[in-house]
Amino acid sequence: MGQTVRTTIYFHPRLYRALRIKAAESGETLSNLVGQALVESLREDEIDLQAFDKRKHERSRPLRAVLGDLRRDGLL
């Protein structure tokens, strides 16, 4: 990871316990597990943003129209 920065993160006690257990069972540090989870979350955001960019010029329908169609077809 190269250079790191120290910070404080507050966890719910049960979540912290689960994280400690996972760290112990996997041989990873708490910092590595939290860092990996953050990287994965940011990757997912990047994928979502790419999908939005790819589809930004597609036509859309108002939600009211979609709900009306569902109501008309007996699905709502």
C-alpha positions as CSV (number, residue, x, y, z in Angstrom):
1,M,0.0,0.0,0.0
2,G,3.0,2.3,0.3
3,Q,2.6,5.3,2.6
4,T,-0.3,5.1,5.1
5,V,-2.2,7.5,7.3
6,R,-3.4,6.8,10.8
7,T,-7.0,7.5,11.7
8,T,-9.7,6.5,14.2
9,I,-12.8,4.6,13.2
10,Y,-15.7,3.8,15.5
11,F,-17.5,0.5,15.1
12,H,-20.5,-1.0,16.8
13,P,-19.1,-3.4,19.4
14,R,-20.6,-6.5,17.7
15,L,-19.3,-5.5,14.3
16,Y,-15.8,-4.8,15.8
17,R,-15.9,-8.3,17.4
18,A,-16.8,-9.9,14.1
19,L,-14.0,-8.0,12.4
20,R,-11.5,-9.1,15.1
21,I,-12.6,-12.7,14.6
22,K,-12.2,-12.5,10.9
23,A,-8.8,-11.0,11.2
24,A,-7.7,-13.7,13.6
25,E,-9.0,-16.5,11.3
26,S,-7.6,-15.0,8.1
27,G,-4.3,-13.9,9.5
28,E,-5.0,-10.3,8.2
29,T,-4.7,-7.2,10.3
30,L,-7.8,-5.1,11.1
31,S,-6.3,-2.3,9.0
32,N,-5.9,-4.6,5.9
33,L,-9.5,-5.9,6.2
34,V,-11.0,-2.4,6.5
35,G,-8.7,-1.2,3.7
36,Q,-9.7,-4.1,1.4
37,A,-13.4,-3.4,2.1
38,L,-13.0,0.3,1.3
39,V,-11.1,-0.5,-2.0
40,E,-13.8,-2.9,-3.0
41,S,-16.6,-0.4,-2.3
42,L,-14.8,2.3,-4.3
43,R,-14.3,-0.2,-7.2
44,E,-18.1,-0.9,-7.2
45,D,-18.7,2.9,-7.3
46,E,-16.4,3.2,-10.2
47,I,-18.2,0.4,-12.1
48,D,-21.6,2.1,-11.3
49,L,-20.3,5.5,-12.6
50,Q,-19.1,3.9,-15.8
51,A,-22.5,2.3,-16.3
52,F,-24.2,5.6,-15.7
53,D,-21.9,7.3,-18.2
54,K,-22.5,4.6,-20.8
55,R,-26.3,5.0,-20.4
56,K,-26.7,8.8,-19.8
57,H,-28.1,9.5,-23.3
58,E,-30.7,6.8,-23.2
59,R,-34.3,7.9,-23.1
60,S,-36.1,7.5,-19.8
61,R,-39.7,7.4,-18.7
62,P,-41.3,9.2,-15.8
63,L,-41.9,7.0,-12.8
64,R,-45.6,8.0,-12.9
65,A,-45.9,6.5,-16.4
66,V,-44.2,3.3,-15.3
67,L,-46.4,3.0,-12.2
68,G,-49.5,3.7,-14.4
69,D,-48.5,0.8,-16.7
70,L,-48.0,-1.6,-13.8
71,R,-51.4,-0.5,-12.3
72,R,-53.1,-1.0,-15.8
73,D,-51.6,-4.5,-16.1
74,G,-52.8,-5.5,-12.6
75,L,-49.2,-5.8,-11.2
76,L,-49.9,-3.0,-8.6
